[in-house]
Amino acid sequence: MSFCRKYSILVLAILFFISGFAHQSDSLPGNKKLIIGITEAPPFVVKRHNGYSGLSISSWKMVNEQLQAGYEFREYANLQDLLNAVENAEVDLSVNPITVTDKRMTRMDFTQPYFISHTSVAKRKESTFLKQIKKFFSWEFFSVVGLLLLVILIFGILVWFFERKKNKEEFGGNLRGIMQGFWWSAVTMTTVGYGDKSPRTTGGRIIGLIWMFMAVIIISSFTAGIASSITVRSINEEINNIQDLERFEVTTVRSSSSQELLELYDIENELVASAAKGLESLLNGKTEVLVYDEPILRFEIEMSDLSKELEVLEHSLKKDYYSYAFPKDSKLKKEIDPILVRILKTMEWTTITREYN
């Protein structure tokens, strides 16, 4: 074998080794230790004394049974820090329940959704009795009652003015006579008609006749006004769509898809670091409603034994899709995406999600 031929074979062997090494280093299993960014989000990511668990962690373990990659979790204090870490490629991916949104898709890449959720509203519970009492005894109610008492007093004074001299036994005296006139005016308005007091002068009877007709109109208007006030108050307390939140003090989690939703509709909101902090604000009366991911809200309320004080409204604001998040143009996404899709079709995954639900 000539020297040139031996040299050529050696070069080809070196090139083959280099290309094989490069290909091997690009492949994930067993060669690259993945850094997976997470932040606590029960029941999807739960930190325990022996490590992490939760629905998202279970999904990753199922994926990695096929991927066979070495990995470690890197915990971040909150969702905002986690999203920044993914965007800046500080981590290889995040398996947290991150909702896919238009804004986030410009910052990072996502797999197929592995869980469908909803954005919902949590608020303090009120007993039905107390709720009805609050609706009835409102500021509008007391304003109308005050105005009504004033009108009764005016007509009572008018009757007293005409009756005070010629009907002293029923409307005599100053303060006492005015109070008797007030009593007669109230009895006449309510059509009770005790008959213990009645005007005897012409002027007094004219006032009485005018008051009788006016009282019918006033009572009807008063009843209609109270009913309308209760109805309007009930409507104002309902939350059926995103625009209804304009009437409430709203809180949500910083950097969440809920914040993007509220900002899209120009809903003023206060920001907290986590769902647990938001529920604490609800309990302390610092906010009226908390807008965030429904499964996380329900889990936090149940685990904190707050179901008697707080509730999650049945009507949701929007549908959410949870996916793994990657830095932009990550090759790792192409490796994981088809595996994740296969996992979602298995009975094992169906069983796991049913258990968490």
Secondary structure as UniProt FT lines:
FT   HELIX           3..26
FT   TURN            29..31
FT   STRAND          33..38
FT   TURN            42..44
FT   STRAND          45..48
FT   TURN            49..50
FT   STRAND          51..53
FT   HELIX           55..67
FT   STRAND          70..75
FT   HELIX           79..87
FT   TURN            88..89
FT   STRAND          93..99
FT   HELIX           102..105
FT   TURN            106..107
FT   STRAND          108..110
FT   STRAND          115..124
FT   HELIX           128..136
FT   HELIX           139..163
FT   TURN            164..166
FT   HELIX           168..171
FT   HELIX           175..189
FT   TURN            190..191
FT   HELIX           202..237
FT   HELIX           242..247
FT   STRAND          250..253
FT   TURN            254..255
FT   HELIX           257..264
FT   TURN            265..266
FT   STRAND          270..272
FT   HELIX           275..283
FT   TURN            284..285
FT   STRAND          289..293
FT   HELIX           294..303
FT   TURN            304..305
FT   TURN            307..309
FT   STRAND          310..312
FT   STRAND          318..327
FT   TURN            328..329
FT   HELIX           331..344
FT   HELIX           347..356
//
